[in-house]
Amino acid sequence: MKRYLRAFSLVEVLAAVAIIGIIVFLALPNVIQAKRDTEEQVVITRAEALNMSISSFITANGRSNAGSLWTGDHAAKYLIVKGYMAYAPTVLTDYQPSGYRFEFGTLEQKVVVKRDLGGGTSETVPY
């Protein structure tokens, strides 16, 4: 009595691989867009946390005193307000997600979020 092993033929395996490749090809742009949207939401959430910490800083120190303390570059201003945040790494670069940066203006302005586009150019992220 002969025993026959059942197996997939080469054509069937190639067809399955081709179908999986097509599915990945169609789904990949959506996955990339979802990742970008998620990163942008993290940036916006962190910018809002910075804005709230600036408000707390003004409330705790009074507007005129806070205005006199609000000096220096973006990293120095971050050091001023990080004590008013629940989660605050030691330096601003650790708080900024990769490819984005926060810019502090005056106390009356909210934090500006910039997305680096490469080549020294950037765009403002609205929120």
C-alpha positions in Angstrom: 0.0 0.0 0.0 1.4 3.3 -1.1 1.2 6.3 1.1 0.8 9.8 -0.4 1.9 12.9 1.4 -0.4 15.9 0.9 1.5 19.1 0.5 1.1 22.5 -1.1 2.4 22.9 -4.6 4.9 25.7 -5.5 2.2 27.6 -7.4 -0.1 27.5 -4.3 2.7 28.8 -2.0 3.6 31.6 -4.5 0.0 32.6 -4.8 -0.4 32.8 -1.0 2.8 34.9 -0.8 1.5 37.2 -3.5 -1.8 37.7 -1.8 0.0 38.6 1.5 2.2 41.0 -0.4 -0.8 42.8 -1.9 -2.5 43.1 1.5 0.7 44.5 3.0 1.1 46.9 0.1 -2.5 48.2 0.6 -2.3 48.4 4.4 1.2 50.0 4.8 0.2 53.6 4.0 -2.6 53.4 6.6 -0.3 52.1 9.3 2.3 54.8 8.5 -0.4 57.5 8.7 -1.8 56.1 12.0 1.7 56.2 13.5 2.2 59.8 12.4 -1.2 60.8 13.8 -0.4 59.1 17.1 3.0 60.9 17.3 1.3 64.2 16.6 -1.3 63.6 19.3 1.5 62.9 21.8 3.2 66.2 20.8 0.0 68.2 21.1 -0.7 66.6 24.5 2.7 67.6 25.7 2.4 71.1 24.4 -0.9 71.5 26.3 0.8 70.2 29.4 3.5 72.9 28.9 0.8 75.5 28.5 -0.9 74.4 31.7 2.5 74.5 33.6 3.1 78.0 32.3 -0.4 79.0 33.7 0.5 77.4 37.0 3.8 79.2 37.1 2.1 82.6 36.5 -0.5 81.8 39.2 2.1 80.8 41.7 4.5 83.7 41.1 2.1 86.5 40.1 2.1 88.0 36.6 4.7 90.7 37.1 7.2 88.5 39.0 6.7 85.7 36.5 7.3 88.1 33.6 10.7 89.1 35.2 11.7 85.4 35.7 10.6 84.4 32.1 14.0 84.9 30.4 16.5 82.8 28.4 16.2 80.4 25.6 13.6 77.6 25.2 15.6 75.2 27.3 15.9 77.7 30.2 12.2 78.4 30.0 11.5 74.7 30.2 13.6 74.5 33.3 11.5 77.2 34.9 8.1 75.5 34.3 9.1 71.8 34.6 8.5 71.9 38.3 4.8 72.6 37.7 4.4 69.4 35.6 3.5 65.9 36.8 5.9 64.3 34.3 9.0 66.4 33.4 12.3 65.0 32.3 15.4 66.9 33.2 15.9 68.6 29.8 13.6 69.8 27.1 15.1 67.5 24.4 14.0 64.5 26.4 10.5 65.8 26.5 10.2 66.5 22.8 9.3 63.6 20.6 11.7 62.9 17.8 11.2 65.1 14.8 9.4 67.9 16.7 10.4 70.8 18.9 8.7 73.2 21.3 9.2 76.9 21.1 8.3 79.2 24.0 7.3 82.8 23.4 6.1 85.4 25.9 4.0 84.3 28.8 0.8 85.4 27.0 1.6 83.1 24.0 1.0 79.4 24.0 3.8 77.0 23.2 4.5 76.7 19.4 5.1 73.2 18.1 7.3 72.7 15.0 7.7 69.6 12.9 11.1 69.2 11.3 10.8 68.5 7.6 14.5 68.1 6.9 16.9 70.4 5.2 16.6 73.0 7.9 12.9 73.6 7.2 10.0 73.1 9.6 6.2 73.6 9.8 4.0 74.7 12.6 1.7 72.0 14.0 -1.7 73.6 14.7 -3.5 72.7 17.9 
